[in-house]
Amino acid sequence: MQQIDYKEYIEVNSEIRFGKPVIKGTRITVYDVLHWLASGLTHEEIIADFPQLTEHALLACLSYAANKERVIKVA
């Protein structure tokens, strides 16, 4: 399975949510999505509550987090 290219779905704009990464075209942050998933919400529940999101956008948030974890440098 190929990982989704999160850059297609996520943007950082200093004018939106203080420059936090958000789903393109929304004010929903990657953190929001990750928090909902960690709280046990399913993809279907999140999309039902926020119909502007797609399955690919949710997977892009996970891909973004995975990439960020991969590049973190430990002292």
mmCIF file of the N, C-alpha and C atoms, coordinates in Angstrom:
data_MODEL
# 
_entry.id   MODEL 
# 
loop_
_atom_site.group_PDB 
_atom_site.id 
_atom_site.type_symbol 
_atom_site.label_atom_id 
_atom_site.label_alt_id 
_atom_site.label_comp_id 
_atom_site.label_asym_id 
_atom_site.label_entity_id 
_atom_site.label_seq_id 
_atom_site.pdbx_PDB_ins_code 
_atom_site.Cartn_x 
_atom_site.Cartn_y 
_atom_site.Cartn_z 
_atom_site.occupancy 
_atom_site.B_iso_or_equiv 
_atom_site.pdbx_formal_charge 
_atom_site.auth_seq_id 
_atom_site.auth_comp_id 
_atom_site.auth_asym_id 
_atom_site.auth_atom_id 
_atom_site.pdbx_PDB_model_num 
ATOM 1   N N  . MET A 1 1  ? 0.844   -1.180 0.000  1.00 0.00 ? 1  MET A N  1 
ATOM 2   C CA . MET A 1 1  ? 0.000   0.000  0.000  1.00 0.00 ? 1  MET A CA 1 
ATOM 3   C C  . MET A 1 1  ? 0.892   1.248  0.000  1.00 0.00 ? 1  MET A C  1 
ATOM 4   N N  . GLN A 1 2  ? 0.589   2.180  -0.880 1.00 0.00 ? 2  GLN A N  1 
ATOM 5   C CA . GLN A 1 2  ? 1.379   3.401  -0.993 1.00 0.00 ? 2  GLN A CA 1 
ATOM 6   C C  . GLN A 1 2  ? 0.845   4.474  -0.048 1.00 0.00 ? 2  GLN A C  1 
ATOM 7   N N  . GLN A 1 3  ? 1.758   5.158  0.612  1.00 0.00 ? 3  GLN A N  1 
ATOM 8   C CA . GLN A 1 3  ? 1.385   6.220  1.537  1.00 0.00 ? 3  GLN A CA 1 
ATOM 9   C C  . GLN A 1 3  ? 0.881   7.432  0.761  1.00 0.00 ? 3  GLN A C  1 
ATOM 10  N N  . ILE A 1 4  ? -0.147  8.082  1.292  1.00 0.00 ? 4  ILE A N  1 
ATOM 11  C CA . ILE A 1 4  ? -0.718  9.272  0.656  1.00 0.00 ? 4  ILE A CA 1 
ATOM 12  C C  . ILE A 1 4  ? 0.273   10.432 0.759  1.00 0.00 ? 4  ILE A C  1 
ATOM 13  N N  . ASP A 1 5  ? 0.353   11.224 -0.296 1.00 0.00 ? 5  ASP A N  1 
ATOM 14  C CA . ASP A 1 5  ? 1.186   12.425 -0.277 1.00 0.00 ? 5  ASP A CA 1 
ATOM 15  C C  . ASP A 1 5  ? 0.412   13.518 0.451  1.00 0.00 ? 5  ASP A C  1 
ATOM 16  N N  . TYR A 1 6  ? 0.755   13.732 1.716  1.00 0.00 ? 6  TYR A N  1 
ATOM 17  C CA . TYR A 1 6  ? -0.001  14.669 2.541  1.00 0.00 ? 6  TYR A CA 1 
ATOM 18  C C  . TYR A 1 6  ? 0.035   16.096 2.001  1.00 0.00 ? 6  TYR A C  1 
ATOM 19  N N  . LYS A 1 7  ? 1.033   16.438 1.208  1.00 0.00 ? 7  LYS A N  1 
ATOM 20  C CA . LYS A 1 7  ? 1.152   17.800 0.677  1.00 0.00 ? 7  LYS A CA 1 
ATOM 21  C C  . LYS A 1 7  ? -0.012  18.158 -0.247 1.00 0.00 ? 7  LYS A C  1 
ATOM 22  N N  . GLU A 1 8  ? -0.699  17.162 -0.773 1.00 0.00 ? 8  GLU A N  1 
ATOM 23  C CA . GLU A 1 8  ? -1.870  17.417 -1.609 1.00 0.00 ? 8  GLU A CA 1 
ATOM 24  C C  . GLU A 1 8  ? -3.076  17.867 -0.785 1.00 0.00 ? 8  GLU A C  1 
ATOM 25  N N  . TYR A 1 9  ? -3.072  17.566 0.507  1.00 0.00 ? 9  TYR A N  1 
ATOM 26  C CA . TYR A 1 9  ? -4.236  17.805 1.352  1.00 0.00 ? 9  TYR A CA 1 
ATOM 27  C C  . TYR A 1 9  ? -3.988  18.769 2.502  1.00 0.00 ? 9  TYR A C  1 
ATOM 28  N N  . ILE A 1 10 ? -2.733  19.005 2.841  1.00 0.00 ? 10 ILE A N  1 
ATOM 29  C CA . ILE A 1 10 ? -2.402  19.800 4.024  1.00 0.00 ? 10 ILE A CA 1 
ATOM 30  C C  . ILE A 1 10 ? -1.591  21.015 3.607  1.00 0.00 ? 10 ILE A C  1 
ATOM 31  N N  . GLU A 1 11 ? -1.920  22.153 4.229  1.00 0.00 ? 11 GLU A N  1 
ATOM 32  C CA . GLU A 1 11 ? -1.181  23.379 3.962  1.00 0.00 ? 11 GLU A CA 1 
ATOM 33  C C  . GLU A 1 11 ? -0.867  24.087 5.268  1.00 0.00 ? 11 GLU A C  1 
ATOM 34  N N  . VAL A 1 12 ? 0.153   24.923 5.206  1.00 0.00 ? 12 VAL A N  1 
ATOM 35  C CA . VAL A 1 12 ? 0.509   25.783 6.330  1.00 0.00 ? 12 VAL A CA 1 
ATOM 36  C C  . VAL A 1 12 ? 0.473   27.206 5.810  1.00 0.00 ? 12 VAL A C  1 
ATOM 37  N N  . ASN A 1 13 ? -0.380  28.013 6.443  1.00 0.00 ? 13 ASN A N  1 
ATOM 38  C CA . ASN A 1 13 ? -0.554  29.403 6.046  1.00 0.00 ? 13 ASN A CA 1 
ATOM 39  C C  . ASN A 1 13 ? -0.609  30.227 7.324  1.00 0.00 ? 13 ASN A C  1 
ATOM 40  N N  . SER A 1 14 ? 0.281   31.185 7.450  1.00 0.00 ? 14 SER A N  1 
ATOM 41  C CA . SER A 1 14 ? 0.352   31.970 8.681  1.00 0.00 ? 14 SER A CA 1 
ATOM 42  C C  . SER A 1 14 ? -0.944  32.734 8.962  1.00 0.00 ? 14 SER A C  1 
ATOM 43  N N  . GLU A 1 15 ? -1.792  32.893 7.957  1.00 0.00 ? 15 GLU A N  1 
ATOM 44  C CA . GLU A 1 15 ? -3.061  33.604 8.132  1.00 0.00 ? 15 GLU A CA 1 
ATOM 45  C C  . GLU A 1 15 ? -4.187  32.690 8.632  1.00 0.00 ? 15 GLU A C  1 
ATOM 46  N N  . ILE A 1 16 ? -3.946  31.397 8.648  1.00 0.00 ? 16 ILE A N  1 
ATOM 47  C CA . ILE A 1 16 ? -4.980  30.438 9.058  1.00 0.00 ? 16 ILE A CA 1 
ATOM 48  C C  . ILE A 1 16 ? -4.500  29.681 10.289 1.00 0.00 ? 16 ILE A C  1 
ATOM 49  N N  . ARG A 1 17 ? -5.285  29.767 11.367 1.00 0.00 ? 17 ARG A N  1 
ATOM 50  C CA . ARG A 1 17 ? -5.013  29.039 12.620 1.00 0.00 ? 17 ARG A CA 1 
ATOM 51  C C  . ARG A 1 17 ? -3.567  29.208 13.088 1.00 0.00 ? 17 ARG A C  1 
ATOM 52  N N  . PHE A 1 18 ? -3.064  30.446 12.990 1.00 0.00 ? 18 PHE A N  1 
ATOM 53  C CA . PHE A 1 18 ? -1.729  30.802 13.491 1.00 0.00 ? 18 PHE A CA 1 
ATOM 54  C C  . PHE A 1 18 ? -0.612  29.983 12.853 1.00 0.00 ? 18 PHE A C  1 
ATOM 55  N N  . GLY A 1 19 ? -0.824  29.561 11.603 1.00 0.00 ? 19 GLY A N  1 
ATOM 56  C CA . GLY A 1 19 ? 0.219   28.846 10.887 1.00 0.00 ? 19 GLY A CA 1 
ATOM 57  C C  . GLY A 1 19 ? 0.312   27.367 11.200 1.00 0.00 ? 19 GLY A C  1 
ATOM 58  N N  . LYS A 1 20 ? -0.677  26.836 11.899 1.00 0.00 ? 20 LYS A N  1 
ATOM 59  C CA . LYS A 1 20 ? -0.682  25.386 12.158 1.00 0.00 ? 20 LYS A CA 1 
ATOM 60  C C  . LYS A 1 20 ? -1.083  24.663 10.870 1.00 0.00 ? 20 LYS A C  1 
ATOM 61  N N  . PRO A 1 21 ? -0.614  23.442 10.665 1.00 0.00 ? 21 PRO A N  1 
ATOM 62  C CA . PRO A 1 21 ? -1.016  22.701 9.471  1.00 0.00 ? 21 PRO A CA 1 
ATOM 63  C C  . PRO A 1 21 ? -2.513  22.395 9.498  1.00 0.00 ? 21 PRO A C  1 
ATOM 64  N N  . VAL A 1 22 ? -3.184  22.727 8.401  1.00 0.00 ? 22 VAL A N  1 
ATOM 65  C CA . VAL A 1 22 ? -4.627  22.512 8.283  1.00 0.00 ? 22 VAL A CA 1 
ATOM 66  C C  . VAL A 1 22 ? -4.938  21.745 7.003  1.00 0.00 ? 22 VAL A C  1 
ATOM 67  N N  . ILE A 1 23 ? -6.133  21.157 6.978  1.00 0.00 ? 23 ILE A N  1 
ATOM 68  C CA . ILE A 1 23 ? -6.628  20.535 5.759  1.00 0.00 ? 23 ILE A CA 1 
ATOM 69  C C  . ILE A 1 23 ? -6.943  21.668 4.783  1.00 0.00 ? 23 ILE A C  1 
ATOM 70  N N  . LYS A 1 24 ? -6.433  21.571 3.571  1.00 0.00 ? 24 LYS A N  1 
ATOM 71  C CA . LYS A 1 24 ? -6.649  22.619 2.567  1.00 0.00 ? 24 LYS A CA 1 
ATOM 72  C C  . LYS A 1 24 ? -8.136  22.930 2.422  1.00 0.00 ? 24 LYS A C  1 
ATOM 73  N N  . GLY A 1 25 ? -8.431  24.224 2.347  1.00 0.00 ? 25 GLY A N  1 
ATOM 74  C CA . GLY A 1 25 ? -9.806  24.665 2.157  1.00 0.00 ? 25 GLY A CA 1 
ATOM 75  C C  . GLY A 1 25 ? -10.647 24.667 3.415  1.00 0.00 ? 25 GLY A C  1 
ATOM 76  N N  . THR A 1 26 ? -10.021 24.341 4.560  1.00 0.00 ? 26 THR A N  1 
ATOM 77  C CA . THR A 1 26 ? -10.743 24.327 5.840  1.00 0.00 ? 26 THR A CA 1 
ATOM 78  C C  . THR A 1 26 ? -9.898  25.040 6.895  1.00 0.00 ? 26 THR A C  1 
ATOM 79  N N  . ARG A 1 27 ? -10.447 25.142 8.072  1.00 0.00 ? 27 ARG A N  1 
ATOM 80  C CA . ARG A 1 27 ? -9.691  25.625 9.228  1.00 0.00 ? 27 ARG A CA 1 
ATOM 81  C C  . ARG A 1 27 ? -9.449  24.476 10.216 1.00 0.00 ? 27 ARG A C  1 
ATOM 82  N N  . ILE A 1 28 ? -9.626  23.256 9.752  1.00 0.00 ? 28 ILE A N  1 
ATOM 83  C CA . ILE A 1 28 ? -9.457  22.067 10.585 1.00 0.00 ? 28 ILE A CA 1 
ATOM 84  C C  . ILE A 1 28 ? -7.984  21.688 10.584 1.00 0.00 ? 28 ILE A C  1 
ATOM 85  N N  . THR A 1 29 ? -7.383  21.658 11.785 1.00 0.00 ? 29 THR A N  1 
ATOM 86  C CA . THR A 1 29 ? -5.956  21.364 11.883 1.00 0.00 ? 29 THR A CA 1 
ATOM 87  C C  . THR A 1 29 ? -5.695  19.862 11.869 1.00 0.00 ? 29 THR A C  1 
ATOM 88  N N  . VAL A 1 30 ? -4.475  19.537 11.512 1.00 0.00 ? 30 VAL A N  1 
ATOM 89  C CA . VAL A 1 30 ? -4.025  18.148 11.588 1.00 0.00 ? 30 VAL A CA 1 
ATOM 90  C C  . VAL A 1 30 ? -4.157  17.666 13.027 1.00 0.00 ? 30 VAL A C  1 
ATOM 91  N N  . TYR A 1 31 ? -3.800  18.532 13.977 1.00 0.00 ? 31 TYR A N  1 
ATOM 92  C CA . TYR A 1 31 ? -3.926  18.172 15.388 1.00 0.00 ? 31 TYR A CA 1 
ATOM 93  C C  . TYR A 1 31 ? -5.366  17.783 15.722 1.00 0.00 ? 31 TYR A C  1 
ATOM 94  N N  . ASP A 1 32 ? -6.338  18.569 15.241 1.00 0.00 ? 32 ASP A N  1 
ATOM 95  C CA . ASP A 1 32 ? -7.749  18.251 15.514 1.00 0.00 ? 32 ASP A CA 1 
ATOM 96  C C  . ASP A 1 32 ? -8.074  16.831 15.065 1.00 0.00 ? 32 ASP A C  1 
ATOM 97  N N  . VAL A 1 33 ? -7.698  16.509 13.838 1.00 0.00 ? 33 VAL A N  1 
ATOM 98  C CA . VAL A 1 33 ? -8.005  15.181 13.282 1.00 0.00 ? 33 VAL A CA 1 
ATOM 99  C C  . VAL A 1 33 ? -7.304  14.091 14.096 1.00 0.00 ? 33 VAL A C  1 
ATOM 100 N N  . LEU A 1 34 ? -6.029  14.283 14.389 1.00 0.00 ? 34 LEU A N  1 
ATOM 101 C CA . LEU A 1 34 ? -5.298  13.276 15.171 1.00 0.00 ? 34 LEU A CA 1 
ATOM 102 C C  . LEU A 1 34 ? -5.913  13.104 16.559 1.00 0.00 ? 34 LEU A C  1 
ATOM 103 N N  . HIS A 1 35 ? -6.340  14.196 17.159 1.00 0.00 ? 35 HIS A N  1 
ATOM 104 C CA . HIS A 1 35 ? -6.980  14.132 18.480 1.00 0.00 ? 35 HIS A CA 1 
ATOM 105 C C  . HIS A 1 35 ? -8.284  13.340 18.410 1.00 0.00 ? 35 HIS A C  1 
ATOM 106 N N  . TRP A 1 36 ? -9.074  13.595 17.387 1.00 0.00 ? 36 TRP A N  1 
ATOM 107 C CA . TRP A 1 36 ? -10.337 12.861 17.242 1.00 0.00 ? 36 TRP A CA 1 
ATOM 108 C C  . TRP A 1 36 ? -10.089 11.373 17.054 1.00 0.00 ? 36 TRP A C  1 
ATOM 109 N N  . LEU A 1 37 ? -9.111  11.047 16.224 1.00 0.00 ? 37 LEU A N  1 
ATOM 110 C CA . LEU A 1 37 ? -8.782  9.633  16.003 1.00 0.00 ? 37 LEU A CA 1 
ATOM 111 C C  . LEU A 1 37 ? -8.272  8.987  17.293 1.00 0.00 ? 37 LEU A C  1 
ATOM 112 N N  . ALA A 1 38 ? -7.419  9.702  18.016 1.00 0.00 ? 38 ALA A N  1 
ATOM 113 C CA . ALA A 1 38 ? -6.879  9.168  19.273 1.00 0.00 ? 38 ALA A CA 1 
ATOM 114 C C  . ALA A 1 38 ? -7.968  9.015  20.332 1.00 0.00 ? 38 ALA A C  1 
ATOM 115 N N  . SER A 1 39 ? -9.030  9.804  20.208 1.00 0.00 ? 39 SER A N  1 
ATOM 116 C CA . SER A 1 39 ? -10.146 9.715  21.151 1.00 0.00 ? 39 SER A CA 1 
ATOM 117 C C  . SER A 1 39 ? -11.094 8.576  20.819 1.00 0.00 ? 39 SER A C  1 
ATOM 118 N N  . GLY A 1 40 ? -10.843 7.893  19.700 1.00 0.00 ? 40 GLY A N  1 
ATOM 119 C CA . GLY A 1 40 ? -11.641 6.731  19.354 1.00 0.00 ? 40 GLY A CA 1 
ATOM 120 C C  . GLY A 1 40 ? -12.691 6.963  18.291 1.00 0.00 ? 40 GLY A C  1 
ATOM 121 N N  . LEU A 1 41 ? -12.783 8.185  17.763 1.00 0.00 ? 41 LEU A N  1 
ATOM 122 C CA . LEU A 1 41 ? -13.746 8.412  16.689 1.00 0.00 ? 41 LEU A CA 1 
ATOM 123 C C  . LEU A 1 41 ? -13.293 7.679  15.436 1.00 0.00 ? 41 LEU A C  1 
ATOM 124 N N  . THR A 1 42 ? -14.244 7.147  14.708 1.00 0.00 ? 42 THR A N  1 
ATOM 125 C CA . THR A 1 42 ? -13.927 6.475  13.451 1.00 0.00 ? 42 THR A CA 1 
ATOM 126 C C  . THR A 1 42 ? -13.848 7.505  12.331 1.00 0.00 ? 42 THR A C  1 
ATOM 127 N N  . HIS A 1 43 ? -13.275 7.097  11.226 1.00 0.00 ? 43 HIS A N  1 
ATOM 128 C CA . HIS A 1 43 ? -13.227 7.976  10.054 1.00 0.00 ? 43 HIS A CA 1 
ATOM 129 C C  . HIS A 1 43 ? -14.644 8.385  9.659  1.00 0.00 ? 43 HIS A C  1 
ATOM 130 N N  . GLU A 1 44 ? -15.553 7.441  9.691  1.00 0.00 ? 44 GLU A N  1 
ATOM 131 C CA . GLU A 1 44 ? -16.930 7.706  9.297  1.00 0.00 ? 44 GLU A CA 1 
ATOM 132 C C  . GLU A 1 44 ? -17.584 8.741  10.214 1.00 0.00 ? 44 GLU A C  1 
ATOM 133 N N  . GLU A 1 45 ? -17.329 8.649  11.513 1.00 0.00 ? 45 GLU A N  1 
ATOM 134 C CA . GLU A 1 45 ? -17.903 9.606  12.464 1.00 0.00 ? 45 GLU A CA 1 
ATOM 135 C C  . GLU A 1 45 ? -17.344 11.005 12.229 1.00 0.00 ? 45 GLU A C  1 
ATOM 136 N N  . ILE A 1 46 ? -16.055 11.098 11.983 1.00 0.00 ? 46 ILE A N  1 
ATOM 137 C CA . ILE A 1 46 ? -15.437 12.403 11.742 1.00 0.00 ? 46 ILE A CA 1 
ATOM 138 C C  . ILE A 1 46 ? -15.996 13.022 10.469 1.00 0.00 ? 46 ILE A C  1 
ATOM 139 N N  . ILE A 1 47 ? -16.086 12.246 9.410  1.00 0.00 ? 47 ILE A N  1 
ATOM 140 C CA . ILE A 1 47 ? -16.597 12.756 8.140  1.00 0.00 ? 47 ILE A CA 1 
ATOM 141 C C  . ILE A 1 47 ? -18.077 13.141 8.262  1.00 0.00 ? 47 ILE A C  1 
ATOM 142 N N  . ALA A 1 48 ? -18.841 12.396 9.064  1.00 0.00 ? 48 ALA A N  1 
ATOM 143 C CA . ALA A 1 48 ? -20.246 12.744 9.286  1.00 0.00 ? 48 ALA A CA 1 
ATOM 144 C C  . ALA A 1 48 ? -20.357 14.096 9.988  1.00 0.00 ? 48 ALA A C  1 
ATOM 145 N N  . ASP A 1 49 ? -19.463 14.354 10.943 1.00 0.00 ? 49 ASP A N  1 
ATOM 146 C CA . ASP A 1 49 ? -19.476 15.629 11.670 1.00 0.00 ? 49 ASP A CA 1 
ATOM 147 C C  . ASP A 1 49 ? -18.883 16.773 10.844 1.00 0.00 ? 49 ASP A C  1 
ATOM 148 N N  . PHE A 1 50 ? -17.950 16.450 9.967  1.00 0.00 ? 50 PHE A N  1 
ATOM 149 C CA . PHE A 1 50 ? -17.263 17.457 9.158  1.00 0.00 ? 50 PHE A CA 1 
ATOM 150 C C  . PHE A 1 50 ? -17.254 16.996 7.698  1.00 0.00 ? 50 PHE A C  1 
ATOM 151 N N  . PRO A 1 51 ? -18.379 17.169 7.002  1.00 0.00 ? 51 PRO A N  1 
ATOM 152 C CA . PRO A 1 51 ? -18.509 16.631 5.647  1.00 0.00 ? 51 PRO A CA 1 
ATOM 153 C C  . PRO A 1 51 ? -17.531 17.232 4.627  1.00 0.00 ? 51 PRO A C  1 
ATOM 154 N N  . GLN A 1 52 ? -16.875 18.321 4.981  1.00 0.00 ? 52 GLN A N  1 
ATOM 155 C CA . GLN A 1 52 ? -15.869 18.875 4.066  1.00 0.00 ? 52 GLN A CA 1 
ATOM 156 C C  . GLN A 1 52 ? -14.596 18.036 4.064  1.00 0.00 ? 52 GLN A C  1 
ATOM 157 N N  . LEU A 1 53 ? -14.469 17.112 5.008  1.00 0.00 ? 53 LEU A N  1 
ATOM 158 C CA . LEU A 1 53 ? -13.320 16.217 5.048  1.00 0.00 ? 53 LEU A CA 1 
ATOM 159 C C  . LEU A 1 53 ? -13.601 14.960 4.220  1.00 0.00 ? 53 LEU A C  1 
ATOM 160 N N  . THR A 1 54 ? -12.525 14.347 3.763  1.00 0.00 ? 54 THR A N  1 
ATOM 161 C CA . THR A 1 54 ? -12.629 13.103 3.004  1.00 0.00 ? 54 THR A CA 1 
ATOM 162 C C  . THR A 1 54 ? -11.753 12.049 3.676  1.00 0.00 ? 54 THR A C  1 
ATOM 163 N N  . GLU A 1 55 ? -11.947 10.828 3.264  1.00 0.00 ? 55 GLU A N  1 
ATOM 164 C CA . GLU A 1 55 ? -11.104 9.732  3.764  1.00 0.00 ? 55 GLU A CA 1 
ATOM 165 C C  . GLU A 1 55 ? -9.633  10.023 3.457  1.00 0.00 ? 55 GLU A C  1 
ATOM 166 N N  . HIS A 1 56 ? -9.362  10.526 2.258  1.00 0.00 ? 56 HIS A N  1 
ATOM 167 C CA . HIS A 1 56 ? -7.983  10.832 1.891  1.00 0.00 ? 56 HIS A CA 1 
ATOM 168 C C  . HIS A 1 56 ? -7.397  11.947 2.751  1.00 0.00 ? 56 HIS A C  1 
ATOM 169 N N  . ALA A 1 57 ? -8.209  12.925 3.124  1.00 0.00 ? 57 ALA A N  1 
ATOM 170 C CA . ALA A 1 57 ? -7.725  14.005 3.988  1.00 0.00 ? 57 ALA A CA 1 
ATOM 171 C C  . ALA A 1 57 ? -7.349  13.461 5.367  1.00 0.00 ? 57 ALA A C  1 
ATOM 172 N N  . LEU A 1 58 ? -8.153  12.540 5.880  1.00 0.00 ? 58 LEU A N  1 
ATOM 173 C CA . LEU A 1 58 ? -7.839  11.941 7.178  1.00 0.00 ? 58 LEU A CA 1 
ATOM 174 C C  . LEU A 1 58 ? -6.557  11.128 7.101  1.00 0.00 ? 58 LEU A C  1 
ATOM 175 N N  . LEU A 1 59 ? -6.414  10.358 6.037  1.00 0.00 ? 59 LEU A N  1 
ATOM 176 C CA . LEU A 1 59 ? -5.189  9.576  5.857  1.00 0.00 ? 59 LEU A CA 1 
ATOM 177 C C  . LEU A 1 59 ? -3.981  10.487 5.663  1.00 0.00 ? 59 LEU A C  1 
ATOM 178 N N  . ALA A 1 60 ? -4.187  11.632 5.040  1.00 0.00 ? 60 ALA A N  1 
ATOM 179 C CA . ALA A 1 60 ? -3.096  12.594 4.868  1.00 0.00 ? 60 ALA A CA 1 
ATOM 180 C C  . ALA A 1 60 ? -2.610  13.105 6.225  1.00 0.00 ? 60 ALA A C  1 
ATOM 181 N N  . CYS A 1 61 ? -3.524  13.277 7.170  1.00 0.00 ? 61 CYS A N  1 
ATOM 182 C CA . CYS A 1 61 ? -3.122  13.699 8.525  1.00 0.00 ? 61 CYS A CA 1 
ATOM 183 C C  . CYS A 1 61 ? -2.241  12.639 9.174  1.00 0.00 ? 61 CYS A C  1 
ATOM 184 N N  . LEU A 1 62 ? -2.608  11.384 9.007  1.00 0.00 ? 62 LEU A N  1 
ATOM 185 C CA . LEU A 1 62 ? -1.790  10.302 9.557  1.00 0.00 ? 62 LEU A CA 1 
ATOM 186 C C  . LEU A 1 62 ? -0.435  10.248 8.853  1.00 0.00 ? 62 LEU A C  1 
ATOM 187 N N  . SER A 1 63 ? -0.434  10.456 7.560  1.00 0.00 ? 63 SER A N  1 
ATOM 188 C CA . SER A 1 63 ? 0.812   10.468 6.797  1.00 0.00 ? 63 SER A CA 1 
ATOM 189 C C  . SER A 1 63 ? 1.709   11.620 7.243  1.00 0.00 ? 63 SER A C  1 
ATOM 190 N N  . TYR A 1 64 ? 1.112   12.774 7.472  1.00 0.00 ? 64 TYR A N  1 
ATOM 191 C CA . TYR A 1 64 ? 1.850   13.945 7.954  1.00 0.00 ? 64 TYR A CA 1 
ATOM 192 C C  . TYR A 1 64 ? 2.503   13.636 9.303  1.00 0.00 ? 64 TYR A C  1 
ATOM 193 N N  . ALA A 1 65 ? 1.729   13.048 10.208 1.00 0.00 ? 65 ALA A N  1 
ATOM 194 C CA . ALA A 1 65 ? 2.253   12.716 11.536 1.00 0.00 ? 65 ALA A CA 1 
ATOM 195 C C  . ALA A 1 65 ? 3.363   11.671 11.446 1.00 0.00 ? 65 ALA A C  1 
ATOM 196 N N  . ALA A 1 66 ? 3.185   10.689 10.582 1.00 0.00 ? 66 ALA A N  1 
ATOM 197 C CA . ALA A 1 66 ? 4.206   9.648  10.413 1.00 0.00 ? 66 ALA A CA 1 
ATOM 198 C C  . ALA A 1 66 ? 5.497   10.260 9.879  1.00 0.00 ? 66 ALA A C  1 
ATOM 199 N N  . ASN A 1 67 ? 5.380   11.159 8.924  1.00 0.00 ? 67 ASN A N  1 
ATOM 200 C CA . ASN A 1 67 ? 6.562   11.797 8.363  1.00 0.00 ? 67 ASN A CA 1 
ATOM 201 C C  . ASN A 1 67 ? 7.244   12.677 9.407  1.00 0.00 ? 67 ASN A C  1 
ATOM 202 N N  . LYS A 1 68 ? 6.463   13.398 10.185 1.00 0.00 ? 68 LYS A N  1 
ATOM 203 C CA . LYS A 1 68 ? 7.038   14.253 11.228 1.00 0.00 ? 68 LYS A CA 1 
ATOM 204 C C  . LYS A 1 68 ? 7.786   13.412 12.261 1.00 0.00 ? 68 LYS A C  1 
ATOM 205 N N  . GLU A 1 69 ? 7.236   12.286 12.607 1.00 0.00 ? 69 GLU A N  1 
ATOM 206 C CA . GLU A 1 69 ? 7.888   11.379 13.558 1.00 0.00 ? 69 GLU A CA 1 
ATOM 207 C C  . GLU A 1 69 ? 9.188   10.836 12.978 1.00 0.00 ? 69 GLU A C  1 
ATOM 208 N N  . ARG A 1 70 ? 9.174   10.561 11.697 1.00 0.00 ? 70 ARG A N  1 
ATOM 209 C CA . ARG A 1 70 ? 10.351  10.015 11.035 1.00 0.00 ? 70 ARG A CA 1 
ATOM 210 C C  . ARG A 1 70 ? 11.513  11.005 11.030 1.00 0.00 ? 70 ARG A C  1 
ATOM 211 N N  . VAL A 1 71 ? 11.215  12.283 10.913 1.00 0.00 ? 71 VAL A N  1 
ATOM 212 C CA . VAL A 1 71 ? 12.276  13.280 10.782 1.00 0.00 ? 71 VAL A CA 1 
ATOM 213 C C  . VAL A 1 71 ? 12.672  13.944 12.093 1.00 0.00 ? 71 VAL A C  1 
ATOM 214 N N  . ILE A 1 72 ? 12.021  13.590 13.193 1.00 0.00 ? 72 ILE A N  1 
ATOM 215 C CA . ILE A 1 72 ? 12.371  14.173 14.493 1.00 0.00 ? 72 ILE A CA 1 
ATOM 216 C C  . ILE A 1 72 ? 13.765  13.711 14.883 1.00 0.00 ? 72 ILE A C  1 
ATOM 217 N N  . LYS A 1 73 ? 14.571  14.664 15.304 1.00 0.00 ? 73 LYS A N  1 
ATOM 218 C CA . LYS A 1 73 ? 15.931  14.344 15.743 1.00 0.00 ? 73 LYS A CA 1 
ATOM 219 C C  . LYS A 1 73 ? 15.959  14.320 17.272 1.00 0.00 ? 73 LYS A C  1 
ATOM 220 N N  . VAL A 1 74 ? 16.509  13.270 17.806 1.00 0.00 ? 74 VAL A N  1 
ATOM 221 C CA . VAL A 1 74 ? 16.631  13.135 19.247 1.00 0.00 ? 74 VAL A CA 1 
ATOM 222 C C  . VAL A 1 74 ? 18.045  13.521 19.646 1.00 0.00 ? 74 VAL A C  1 
ATOM 223 N N  . ALA A 1 75 ? 18.150  14.343 20.669 1.00 0.00 ? 75 ALA A N  1 
ATOM 224 C CA . ALA A 1 75 ? 19.466  14.822 21.102 1.00 0.00 ? 75 ALA A CA 1 
ATOM 225 C C  . ALA A 1 75 ? 20.278  13.702 21.704 1.00 0.00 ? 75 ALA A C  1 
# 
